[in-house]
Amino acid sequence: MLALGACNSGDGGLAGKCESPQAAADLSALPDGIALEEYGTVVRARKSNGFVGAQAVADAGVDKLYTPLLNLLKEGGYEIVGEDNEGFEAEIFFTRETNSGFLILRQGDCAGATNITLTYGA
């Protein structure tokens, strides 16, 4: 798994000041209708072996991102087939035509940050 931000509080605490994530240069691998860059900094987006994998870091919490990302998928023409939101982590499973994928939201190590992981069969 890719480390998506490092805390730098000096005391080893998780609530310290974190470094800004470095944006990926090429977002062309992101599937149509899934504009993760609108919700956070996309640090990786690539296609490999018929799948798209992407990771983003957002400054909002899981609860604040969950509904907007759910709506993004629906508006992008994806059908939601499963979902779970526990507040500190969430999963959204979706399909479009014969492809399927999921978004995973996890509370990050840095205060207020959320890591977003996308996997989609393309």
Steps between C-alpha positions, in 0.01 A plus 500: 500500500623846419572740787285802427625764739747525778434669830768732626404602852842434646347295781383206290134599547244442228344845531813681387555708192507280194680544172286579197459202267661519156243499219532242223595656168267287287136439595394357164462150651206612716172355368241732345281656765737436792677833547685429825700819453188695596516347850869475574851483362538199271842357574479199268284399203593218265364217290644153529375155397150626419456696822525862601659572835509844656569656836415846626541691825218732609493766771145403606388217725341175386148616594533823300628317191272197503175649364666726239703204366189283497323772299801539268475133407124512446527816287783332302268218396614241752259275689567467873486130595626520858613751757613529859590810700635466852611862533875435512495269197256435216463290185289557190463217247374587152454374145450643152420269212727196549760677715507524877700685757521639849603810689652460844519797735725476805578756764860603445785524748494879479225692679199556274641309203332215315666254263286406200581184303332417168514163327299457179496232232533684170 
